[in-house]
Amino acid sequence: ERPVSTPRLPVSSLPPLRRTPLLSLSLSLSLLLLFGCFALPLPCASVHQQPPNSRYSTEKKEKKNMKLPIAAAVLALASSSVTAFQPSPSFAARRSSPAPTVPLRSTAEDVSSATGEAEWTKDREMRKKDKRLVMMKKEQFHRRGFKEVRDGVESTMEQEYKSELVDEMKKDEYVLERDGVKVHLAKDFGFCWGVERSIALAYEAVRHFPDRKVHITNELIHNPEVNDKLDDMGVQFIEKLGEGKKNFDTVGDGDVVILPAFGASFEEMEHFDKQNVEVVDTTCPWVSKVWNTVDTHQKKGLTSVIHGKYGHEETIATTSFCEDYICVKDMKEAQMVADYITDADDKMDKADFLEHFKNAISDGFDPDVMLTKVGLANQTTMYKKETRAIGQLLQK
């Protein structure tokens, strides 16, 4: 019962057409009739094609069938103002304009303006998370490793960090008994998958760039053996100058910089983004997930309460992505914050509160204003049980 389609001549075989009012009107009427005919419901189709229990009634179906003729009328009217078979000038201009180009070595601002991201920032400024995502898309930023050296790195890690004895103990309920002596192995012994990933990425970076000078902004993880291995491989640990500052003067043009498993501050990322270096980001995905959490806090107008040690590398990185924050290292400090929020009788006065948390708060922190709406995040090395208890405390 479908209408038989009529053969159409290719556009190239049609004679050249000139724009005239009569031609425009004819085209308009033709398009209206053409689209209107195809939009008409076929016999029995509007009722019986739906299942018996369909939520679409006949009336709704008929209303739906009216949309296409109306659209055809609009299209016909629009076609009367342009030359037949020729795109509108604005469309032609868009097609002829060159695609945006991004320099190979470019900053986040360069990529933002070249790709049109400046347009969507009219309603709001780019947050630090947005800028980081721009950095990550560039050719000199590496997060997925280097496949051509991966097999060799996996073999090296098997030799250095795997043990037949440990595997045997895991099979025997984490206990080894020899000559009347029992040795118990922790069930969580070994590296987590995020640490294994970071080590592998660092090893791959060294092998992928054999002729480059390789730096790392901090200890890869808190494990002397792993860091000593990197030192033996020629990785340069960037010097710390105190007060959270580092000596980046040793990083030269074309060098390689490794960001450790705990991550790096936004300011450090921005510094290397503007420099001609290769960045290998080994940040644990669970850490970057915390950064997404504090970004959500910003969008909702919340102050981030971070369960962590304010001087720890990971928390330093996390706070760099915050606007307003306060760090609490344990349940005792969390209770101080909760007492201040609830105006408890034994709460600290404002001056004492600010003095106690002076190293653990954002610049210009005002507890009377910034603790009215809060969100919780954590340093991933803290106990999850304690983080959950802090969350329950703040919910009260």
C-alpha positions as a Markdown table, in Angstrom:
| # | Residue | x | y | z |
|---|---|---|---|---|
| 1 | Glu | 0.0 | 0.0 | 0.0 |
| 2 | Arg | 3.0 | 2.3 | -0.2 |
| 3 | Pro | 3.1 | 5.0 | -2.8 |
| 4 | Val | 5.2 | 4.2 | -5.8 |
| 5 | Ser | 8.2 | 6.6 | -6.0 |
| 6 | Thr | 8.7 | 8.3 | -9.4 |
| 7 | Pro | 12.1 | 8.3 | -11.0 |
| 8 | Arg | 14.0 | 11.6 | -10.6 |
| 9 | Leu | 16.5 | 13.1 | -12.9 |
| 10 | Pro | 19.9 | 13.9 | -11.5 |
| 11 | Val | 20.4 | 17.6 | -10.7 |
| 12 | Ser | 23.4 | 17.7 | -13.1 |
| 13 | Ser | 21.0 | 16.9 | -16.0 |
| 14 | Leu | 18.7 | 19.8 | -15.3 |
| 15 | Pro | 19.0 | 23.0 | -17.4 |
| 16 | Pro | 20.4 | 26.1 | -15.6 |
| 17 | Leu | 17.7 | 28.0 | -13.8 |
| 18 | Arg | 17.3 | 31.7 | -13.2 |
| 19 | Arg | 15.8 | 33.2 | -10.2 |
| 20 | Thr | 12.4 | 34.8 | -11.0 |
| 21 | Pro | 9.4 | 35.6 | -8.7 |
| 22 | Leu | 7.4 | 33.1 | -10.7 |
| 23 | Leu | 10.0 | 30.4 | -10.3 |
| 24 | Ser | 10.3 | 31.0 | -6.6 |
| 25 | Leu | 6.5 | 30.8 | -6.2 |
| 26 | Ser | 6.4 | 27.6 | -8.3 |
| 27 | Leu | 9.1 | 26.0 | -6.2 |
| 28 | Ser | 7.3 | 27.0 | -3.0 |
| 29 | Leu | 4.0 | 25.4 | -4.2 |
| 30 | Ser | 5.8 | 22.3 | -5.4 |
| 31 | Leu | 7.6 | 21.7 | -2.1 |
| 32 | Leu | 4.4 | 22.3 | -0.2 |
| 33 | Leu | 2.5 | 19.8 | -2.3 |
| 34 | Leu | 5.3 | 17.3 | -2.2 |
| 35 | Phe | 5.8 | 17.3 | 1.5 |
| 36 | Gly | 2.1 | 17.6 | 2.2 |
| 37 | Cys | 1.3 | 14.5 | 0.1 |
| 38 | Phe | 4.0 | 12.3 | 1.8 |
| 39 | Ala | 2.8 | 13.5 | 5.2 |
| 40 | Leu | -0.8 | 12.4 | 4.7 |
| 41 | Pro | -1.6 | 9.2 | 6.5 |
| 42 | Leu | -2.0 | 6.1 | 4.4 |
| 43 | Pro | -5.3 | 4.2 | 4.6 |
| 44 | Cys | -5.5 | 2.2 | 7.9 |
| 45 | Ala | -1.9 | 3.1 | 8.8 |
| 46 | Ser | -2.6 | 5.7 | 11.4 |
| 47 | Val | -4.8 | 3.3 | 13.5 |
| 48 | His | -3.7 | -0.2 | 12.9 |
| 49 | Gln | 0.1 | 0.1 | 12.8 |
| 50 | Gln | 0.2 | 0.7 | 16.6 |
| 51 | Pro | -0.3 | -2.3 | 19.0 |
| 52 | Pro | -3.9 | -2.6 | 20.4 |
| 53 | Asn | -2.7 | -1.3 | 23.8 |
| 54 | Ser | -0.7 | 1.5 | 22.4 |
| 55 | Arg | -0.7 | 4.7 | 24.5 |
| 56 | Tyr | -0.9 | 6.7 | 21.2 |
| 57 | Ser | -4.6 | 7.4 | 20.3 |
| 58 | Thr | -5.9 | 8.1 | 16.9 |
| 59 | Glu | -6.3 | 11.8 | 17.7 |
| 60 | Lys | -2.6 | 12.1 | 18.7 |
| 61 | Lys | -1.6 | 10.3 | 15.6 |
| 62 | Glu | -3.6 | 12.7 | 13.4 |
| 63 | Lys | -2.0 | 15.7 | 15.2 |
| 64 | Lys | 1.4 | 14.3 | 14.6 |
| 65 | Asn | 0.6 | 13.9 | 10.9 |
| 66 | Met | -0.1 | 17.6 | 10.7 |
| 67 | Lys | 3.4 | 18.6 | 11.7 |
| 68 | Leu | 5.1 | 17.8 | 8.5 |
| 69 | Pro | 2.8 | 19.7 | 6.2 |
| 70 | Ile | 3.3 | 22.8 | 8.4 |
| 71 | Ala | 7.0 | 22.3 | 8.2 |
| 72 | Ala | 6.8 | 22.0 | 4.4 |
| 73 | Ala | 4.9 | 25.3 | 4.3 |
| 74 | Val | 7.6 | 27.0 | 6.3 |
| 75 | Leu | 10.3 | 25.5 | 4.1 |
| 76 | Ala | 8.4 | 26.6 | 1.0 |
| 77 | Leu | 8.2 | 30.2 | 2.2 |
| 78 | Ala | 11.9 | 30.2 | 3.0 |
| 79 | Ser | 12.8 | 28.9 | -0.4 |
| 80 | Ser | 11.2 | 31.8 | -2.1 |
| 81 | Ser | 13.8 | 34.2 | -0.7 |
| 82 | Val | 16.9 | 32.3 | -2.1 |
| 83 | Thr | 18.1 | 31.3 | -5.5 |
| 84 | Ala | 17.0 | 27.8 | -6.7 |
| 85 | Phe | 19.5 | 25.0 | -6.1 |
| 86 | Gln | 22.0 | 27.4 | -4.4 |
| 87 | Pro | 22.9 | 27.6 | -0.7 |
| 88 | Ser | 22.2 | 30.7 | 1.2 |
| 89 | Pro | 25.1 | 33.2 | 1.5 |
| 90 | Ser | 25.5 | 32.5 | 5.2 |
| 91 | Phe | 25.8 | 28.8 | 4.6 |
| 92 | Ala | 28.2 | 29.3 | 1.8 |
| 93 | Ala | 30.3 | 31.5 | 4.0 |
| 94 | Arg | 30.4 | 28.9 | 6.7 |
| 95 | Arg | 31.5 | 26.2 | 4.3 |
| 96 | Ser | 34.2 | 28.4 | 2.7 |
| 97 | Ser | 35.7 | 29.6 | 6.0 |
| 98 | Pro | 38.8 | 27.6 | 7.1 |
| 99 | Ala | 38.5 | 25.2 | 10.0 |
| 100 | Pro | 40.1 | 26.4 | 13.3 |
| 101 | Thr | 43.7 | 25.4 | 13.7 |
| 102 | Val | 45.4 | 24.7 | 17.0 |
| 103 | Pro | 49.2 | 25.1 | 17.3 |
| 104 | Leu | 51.1 | 22.0 | 18.1 |
| 105 | Arg | 52.6 | 23.6 | 21.2 |
| 106 | Ser | 49.7 | 25.7 | 22.6 |
| 107 | Thr | 48.3 | 26.9 | 25.9 |
| 108 | Ala | 44.8 | 26.2 | 27.2 |
| 109 | Glu | 43.8 | 29.7 | 26.1 |
| 110 | Asp | 45.0 | 29.1 | 22.5 |
| 111 | Val | 42.9 | 25.9 | 22.2 |
| 112 | Ser | 39.9 | 27.6 | 23.8 |
| 113 | Ser | 39.8 | 30.4 | 21.4 |
| 114 | Ala | 40.7 | 28.3 | 18.3 |
| 115 | Thr | 38.0 | 25.7 | 19.0 |
| 116 | Gly | 35.3 | 28.2 | 19.8 |
| 117 | Glu | 35.2 | 27.4 | 23.5 |
| 118 | Ala | 35.2 | 31.1 | 24.2 |
| 119 | Glu | 31.6 | 31.2 | 23.0 |
| 120 | Trp | 30.3 | 28.8 | 25.7 |
| 121 | Thr | 32.2 | 30.7 | 28.4 |
| 122 | Lys | 30.1 | 33.9 | 27.8 |
| 123 | Asp | 27.7 | 32.7 | 30.5 |
| 124 | Arg | 30.4 | 31.7 | 32.9 |
| 125 | Glu | 34.2 | 31.7 | 33.1 |
| 126 | Met | 36.1 | 28.5 | 32.5 |
| 127 | Arg | 36.6 | 26.7 | 35.7 |
| 128 | Lys | 39.9 | 25.0 | 36.4 |
| 129 | Lys | 38.5 | 21.6 | 35.5 |
| 130 | Asp | 37.5 | 23.0 | 32.1 |
| 131 | Lys | 41.1 | 24.3 | 31.5 |
| 132 | Arg | 42.6 | 21.0 | 32.6 |
| 133 | Leu | 40.4 | 19.1 | 30.1 |
| 134 | Val | 41.7 | 21.4 | 27.4 |
| 135 | Met | 45.3 | 20.7 | 28.4 |
| 136 | Met | 44.6 | 16.9 | 28.3 |
| 137 | Lys | 43.4 | 17.0 | 24.7 |
| 138 | Lys | 46.7 | 18.3 | 23.4 |
| 139 | Glu | 49.3 | 16.2 | 21.7 |
| 140 | Gln | 52.0 | 16.8 | 24.3 |
| 141 | Phe | 49.9 | 15.6 | 27.2 |
| 142 | His | 50.0 | 11.8 | 27.7 |
| 143 | Arg | 47.7 | 9.8 | 30.0 |
| 144 | Arg | 47.4 | 6.4 | 28.2 |
| 145 | Gly | 51.0 | 5.3 | 28.1 |
| 146 | Phe | 53.0 | 4.1 | 25.1 |
| 147 | Lys | 52.0 | 0.8 | 23.5 |
| 148 | Glu | 55.3 | 0.1 | 21.8 |
| 149 | Val | 57.2 | -0.3 | 25.1 |
| 150 | Arg | 54.3 | -1.8 | 27.2 |
| 151 | Asp | 55.3 | -5.5 | 26.9 |
| 152 | Gly | 58.8 | -4.8 | 28.1 |
| 153 | Val | 57.6 | -2.7 | 31.0 |
| 154 | Glu | 55.1 | -5.4 | 32.1 |
| 155 | Ser | 57.9 | -7.9 | 32.1 |
| 156 | Thr | 60.1 | -5.7 | 34.2 |
| 157 | Met | 57.4 | -5.0 | 36.7 |
| 158 | Glu | 56.7 | -8.8 | 37.0 |
| 159 | Gln | 60.4 | -9.3 | 37.9 |
| 160 | Glu | 60.6 | -6.4 | 40.3 |
| 161 | Tyr | 57.3 | -6.5 | 42.1 |
| 162 | Lys | 56.0 | -10.0 | 41.9 |
| 163 | Ser | 56.9 | -12.8 | 44.3 |
| 164 | Glu | 56.2 | -16.5 | 44.1 |
| 165 | Leu | 56.3 | -16.6 | 47.9 |
| 166 | Val | 53.7 | -14.0 | 48.2 |
| 167 | Asp | 51.5 | -15.8 | 45.7 |
| 168 | Glu | 51.9 | -19.0 | 47.7 |
| 169 | Met | 50.8 | -17.3 | 50.9 |
| 170 | Lys | 47.7 | -15.8 | 49.2 |
| 171 | Lys | 46.7 | -19.3 | 48.1 |
| 172 | Asp | 47.2 | -20.6 | 51.7 |
| 173 | Glu | 44.9 | -18.1 | 53.4 |
| 174 | Tyr | 47.7 | -15.5 | 53.7 |
| 175 | Val | 49.6 | -17.7 | 56.1 |
| 176 | Leu | 53.1 | -19.3 | 55.8 |
| 177 | Glu | 54.3 | -21.8 | 58.4 |
| 178 | Arg | 58.0 | -22.9 | 58.4 |
| 179 | Asp | 59.8 | -24.7 | 61.3 |
| 180 | Gly | 57.1 | -23.9 | 63.8 |
| 181 | Val | 57.0 | -20.2 | 62.8 |
| 182 | Lys | 53.8 | -18.6 | 61.4 |
| 183 | Val | 54.0 | -15.6 | 59.1 |
| 184 | His | 50.8 | -13.7 | 58.4 |
| 185 | Leu | 50.4 | -11.6 | 55.2 |
| 186 | Ala | 48.0 | -8.7 | 55.1 |
| 187 | Lys | 45.1 | -9.3 | 52.7 |
| 188 | Asp | 45.6 | -5.9 | 51.1 |
| 189 | Phe | 49.4 | -6.4 | 50.7 |
| 190 | Gly | 50.8 | -4.9 | 47.6 |
| 191 | Phe | 50.0 | -2.1 | 45.2 |
| 192 | Cys | 46.5 | -0.9 | 44.4 |
| 193 | Trp | 45.7 | -0.8 | 40.7 |
| 194 | Gly | 46.1 | 3.0 | 40.6 |
| 195 | Val | 49.7 | 2.7 | 41.9 |
| 196 | Glu | 50.5 | -0.1 | 39.5 |
| 197 | Arg | 49.2 | 2.1 | 36.6 |
| 198 | Ser | 51.3 | 5.0 | 37.7 |
| 199 | Ile | 54.5 | 3.0 | 38.0 |
| 200 | Ala | 53.9 | 1.4 | 34.5 |
| 201 | Leu | 53.3 | 4.9 | 33.0 |
| 202 | Ala | 56.5 | 6.3 | 34.5 |
| 203 | Tyr | 58.5 | 3.3 | 33.3 |
| 204 | Glu | 57.0 | 3.6 | 29.8 |
| 205 | Ala | 57.8 | 7.3 | 29.7 |
| 206 | Val | 61.4 | 6.7 | 30.4 |
| 207 | Arg | 61.6 | 4.0 | 27.6 |
| 208 | His | 59.6 | 6.0 | 25.1 |
| 209 | Phe | 61.8 | 9.1 | 25.5 |
| 210 | Pro | 65.3 | 7.5 | 25.7 |
| 211 | Asp | 67.0 | 10.7 | 24.5 |
| 212 | Arg | 65.1 | 13.2 | 26.6 |
| 213 | Lys | 65.7 | 14.5 | 30.1 |
| 214 | Val | 62.9 | 13.2 | 32.3 |
| 215 | His | 61.7 | 15.0 | 35.5 |
| 216 | Ile | 59.1 | 14.2 | 38.1 |
| 217 | Thr | 57.4 | 16.8 | 40.2 |
| 218 | Asn | 57.3 | 14.7 | 43.4 |
| 219 | Glu | 57.8 | 11.2 | 44.7 |
| 220 | Leu | 55.8 | 8.9 | 42.4 |
| 221 | Ile | 54.3 | 7.2 | 45.4 |
| 222 | His | 55.4 | 6.9 | 49.1 |
| 223 | Asn | 57.6 | 3.9 | 48.5 |
| 224 | Pro | 61.4 | 4.4 | 48.7 |
| 225 | Glu | 62.1 | 1.3 | 46.5 |
| 226 | Val | 60.0 | 2.6 | 43.7 |
| 227 | Asn | 61.4 | 6.1 | 43.8 |
| 228 | Asp | 65.0 | 4.7 | 44.0 |
| 229 | Lys | 64.2 | 2.6 | 40.9 |
| 230 | Leu | 63.2 | 5.8 | 39.0 |
| 231 | Asp | 66.3 | 7.6 | 40.3 |
| 232 | Asp | 68.5 | 4.7 | 38.9 |
| 233 | Met | 66.7 | 5.1 | 35.6 |
| 234 | Gly | 67.8 | 8.7 | 35.4 |
| 235 | Val | 64.6 | 10.4 | 36.4 |
| 236 | Gln | 65.3 | 13.9 | 37.9 |
| 237 | Phe | 63.2 | 14.7 | 41.0 |
| 238 | Ile | 62.4 | 18.4 | 40.9 |
| 239 | Glu | 63.8 | 20.3 | 43.9 |
| 240 | Lys | 61.5 | 21.5 | 46.6 |
| 241 | Leu | 62.2 | 25.1 | 47.8 |
| 242 | Gly | 59.9 | 25.2 | 50.8 |
| 243 | Glu | 56.5 | 26.8 | 51.4 |
| 244 | Gly | 55.0 | 24.7 | 48.6 |
| 245 | Lys | 57.4 | 26.1 | 46.0 |
| 246 | Lys | 59.6 | 24.1 | 43.6 |
| 247 | Asn | 62.5 | 24.8 | 41.4 |
| 248 | Phe | 61.2 | 24.4 | 37.8 |
| 249 | Asp | 64.3 | 26.2 | 36.3 |
| 250 | Thr | 65.9 | 22.8 | 35.8 |
| 251 | Val | 63.2 | 21.8 | 33.3 |
| 252 | Gly | 64.4 | 22.7 | 29.8 |
| 253 | Asp | 62.8 | 23.0 | 26.4 |
| 254 | Gly | 61.7 | 19.6 | 25.0 |
| 255 | Asp | 62.1 | 17.8 | 28.3 |
| 256 | Val | 59.6 | 15.3 | 29.7 |
| 257 | Val | 57.8 | 15.9 | 33.0 |
| 258 | Ile | 56.0 | 13.1 | 34.9 |
| 259 | Leu | 53.1 | 14.1 | 37.2 |
| 260 | Pro | 53.0 | 11.6 | 40.1 |
| 261 | Ala | 50.2 | 9.3 | 41.3 |
| 262 | Phe | 48.9 | 11.9 | 43.8 |
| 263 | Gly | 48.5 | 14.4 | 41.0 |
| 264 | Ala | 49.9 | 17.9 | 40.6 |
| 265 | Ser | 48.4 | 21.2 | 41.4 |
| 266 | Phe | 46.6 | 23.1 | 38.8 |
| 267 | Glu | 49.2 | 25.8 | 38.9 |
| 268 | Glu | 52.0 | 23.3 | 38.1 |
| 269 | Met | 49.9 | 21.8 | 35.2 |
| 270 | Glu | 49.3 | 25.3 | 33.8 |
| 271 | His | 53.1 | 26.1 | 34.1 |
| 272 | Phe | 54.1 | 23.1 | 32.1 |
| 273 | Asp | 51.2 | 23.6 | 29.6 |
| 274 | Lys | 52.8 | 26.9 | 28.7 |
| 275 | Gln | 56.2 | 25.4 | 28.3 |
| 276 | Asn | 57.5 | 23.3 | 25.4 |
| 277 | Val | 57.6 | 20.0 | 27.3 |
| 278 | Glu | 56.0 | 16.6 | 27.1 |
| 279 | Val | 53.7 | 15.9 | 30.1 |
| 280 | Val | 53.1 | 12.3 | 31.3 |
| 281 | Asp | 50.2 | 12.3 | 33.7 |
| 282 | Thr | 50.2 | 9.3 | 36.0 |
| 283 | Thr | 47.5 | 10.7 | 38.4 |
| 284 | Cys | 45.4 | 8.0 | 39.9 |
| 285 | Pro | 41.9 | 8.1 | 38.4 |
| 286 | Trp | 40.4 | 8.0 | 41.9 |
| 287 | Val | 42.3 | 11.2 | 42.7 |
| 288 | Ser | 41.0 | 13.0 | 39.6 |
| 289 | Lys | 37.6 | 11.8 | 40.5 |
| 290 | Val | 37.9 | 13.8 | 43.8 |
| 291 | Trp | 38.8 | 16.8 | 41.6 |
| 292 | Asn | 35.5 | 16.3 | 39.8 |
| 293 | Thr | 33.7 | 16.3 | 43.1 |
| 294 | Val | 35.1 | 19.6 | 44.3 |
| 295 | Asp | 34.3 | 21.1 | 40.9 |
| 296 | Thr | 30.7 | 20.0 | 41.4 |
| 297 | His | 30.8 | 21.8 | 44.8 |
| 298 | Gln | 31.8 | 25.0 | 42.9 |
| 299 | Lys | 28.9 | 24.6 | 40.5 |
| 300 | Lys | 26.5 | 24.3 | 43.4 |
| 301 | Gly | 28.0 | 27.1 | 45.4 |
| 302 | Leu | 29.3 | 24.8 | 48.2 |
| 303 | Thr | 32.4 | 25.1 | 50.3 |
| 304 | Ser | 34.5 | 21.9 | 50.0 |
| 305 | Val | 35.2 | 20.2 | 53.3 |
| 306 | Ile | 38.2 | 18.0 | 52.5 |
| 307 | His | 39.0 | 15.1 | 54.8 |
| 308 | Gly | 42.8 | 15.1 | 54.5 |
| 309 | Lys | 46.1 | 16.5 | 55.6 |
| 310 | Tyr | 46.6 | 20.0 | 54.2 |
| 311 | Gly | 50.3 | 19.4 | 53.6 |
| 312 | His | 49.9 | 16.1 | 51.7 |
| 313 | Glu | 50.7 | 16.2 | 48.0 |
| 314 | Glu | 47.3 | 14.9 | 47.0 |
| 315 | Thr | 45.4 | 17.4 | 49.1 |
| 316 | Ile | 47.5 | 20.2 | 47.9 |
| 317 | Ala | 46.5 | 19.2 | 44.3 |
| 318 | Thr | 42.9 | 18.9 | 45.3 |
| 319 | Thr | 42.6 | 22.2 | 47.0 |
| 320 | Ser | 44.2 | 23.9 | 43.9 |
| 321 | Phe | 41.0 | 23.0 | 42.0 |
| 322 | Cys | 38.8 | 24.5 | 44.7 |
| 323 | Glu | 37.5 | 28.0 | 45.3 |
| 324 | Asp | 36.4 | 27.8 | 48.9 |
| 325 | Tyr | 37.7 | 25.0 | 51.1 |
| 326 | Ile | 38.7 | 23.8 | 54.6 |
| 327 | Cys | 40.7 | 20.7 | 55.4 |
| 328 | Val | 40.0 | 18.5 | 58.4 |
| 329 | Lys | 42.5 | 15.8 | 59.2 |
| 330 | Asp | 40.4 | 13.8 | 61.6 |
| 331 | Met | 37.1 | 13.5 | 63.4 |
| 332 | Lys | 38.2 | 16.0 | 66.1 |
| 333 | Glu | 38.7 | 18.8 | 63.6 |
| 334 | Ala | 35.5 | 17.8 | 61.8 |
| 335 | Gln | 33.6 | 18.2 | 65.1 |
| 336 | Met | 35.1 | 21.7 | 65.4 |
| 337 | Val | 33.6 | 22.6 | 62.0 |
| 338 | Ala | 30.3 | 21.0 | 62.9 |
| 339 | Asp | 30.1 | 22.9 | 66.2 |
| 340 | Tyr | 30.8 | 26.2 | 64.4 |
| 341 | Ile | 28.1 | 25.5 | 61.8 |
| 342 | Thr | 25.5 | 24.6 | 64.5 |
| 343 | Asp | 26.6 | 27.5 | 66.8 |
| 344 | Ala | 27.2 | 25.0 | 69.6 |
| 345 | Asp | 27.7 | 26.4 | 73.1 |
| 346 | Asp | 31.3 | 25.2 | 73.2 |
| 347 | Lys | 32.2 | 26.3 | 69.7 |
| 348 | Met | 35.4 | 28.2 | 69.1 |
| 349 | Asp | 35.2 | 31.9 | 68.5 |
| 350 | Lys | 35.9 | 33.1 | 65.0 |
| 351 | Ala | 39.5 | 34.3 | 65.7 |
| 352 | Asp | 40.5 | 31.0 | 67.3 |
| 353 | Phe | 38.8 | 29.0 | 64.6 |
| 354 | Leu | 40.7 | 30.9 | 61.8 |
| 355 | Glu | 44.0 | 30.6 | 63.8 |
| 356 | His | 43.6 | 26.8 | 64.2 |
| 357 | Phe | 42.8 | 26.3 | 60.5 |
| 358 | Lys | 45.1 | 29.0 | 59.1 |
| 359 | Asn | 47.0 | 26.6 | 56.9 |
| 360 | Ala | 44.0 | 24.5 | 55.9 |
| 361 | Ile | 41.6 | 27.1 | 54.4 |
| 362 | Ser | 41.3 | 29.0 | 51.2 |
| 363 | Asp | 42.4 | 32.6 | 50.9 |
| 364 | Gly | 39.9 | 35.0 | 52.5 |
| 365 | Phe | 38.0 | 32.3 | 54.2 |
| 366 | Asp | 35.1 | 33.5 | 56.3 |
| 367 | Pro | 33.5 | 30.7 | 58.3 |
| 368 | Asp | 30.3 | 32.8 | 59.0 |
| 369 | Val | 29.7 | 33.0 | 55.2 |
| 370 | Met | 31.4 | 29.9 | 53.7 |
| 371 | Leu | 30.1 | 27.2 | 56.1 |
| 372 | Thr | 26.4 | 27.8 | 55.4 |
| 373 | Lys | 26.5 | 25.3 | 52.5 |
| 374 | Val | 29.2 | 22.6 | 52.4 |
| 375 | Gly | 30.1 | 19.5 | 50.4 |
| 376 | Leu | 32.5 | 16.7 | 51.4 |
| 377 | Ala | 35.5 | 15.3 | 49.6 |
| 378 | Asn | 38.5 | 13.3 | 50.8 |
| 379 | Gln | 42.1 | 12.5 | 50.4 |
| 380 | Thr | 42.1 | 9.0 | 48.9 |
| 381 | Thr | 44.7 | 7.7 | 51.4 |
| 382 | Met | 42.4 | 8.5 | 54.4 |
| 383 | Tyr | 40.2 | 5.8 | 56.0 |
| 384 | Lys | 37.0 | 5.5 | 54.2 |
| 385 | Lys | 35.2 | 4.7 | 57.4 |
| 386 | Glu | 36.3 | 7.9 | 59.0 |
| 387 | Thr | 35.3 | 10.0 | 55.9 |
| 388 | Arg | 31.9 | 8.4 | 56.0 |
| 389 | Ala | 31.5 | 9.3 | 59.7 |
| 390 | Ile | 32.5 | 12.9 | 59.0 |
| 391 | Gly | 29.9 | 13.0 | 56.3 |
| 392 | Gln | 27.2 | 11.8 | 58.7 |
| 393 | Leu | 28.3 | 14.4 | 61.2 |
| 394 | Leu | 28.0 | 17.2 | 58.8 |
| 395 | Gln | 24.6 | 16.0 | 57.6 |
| 396 | Lys | 23.2 | 16.5 | 61.1 |
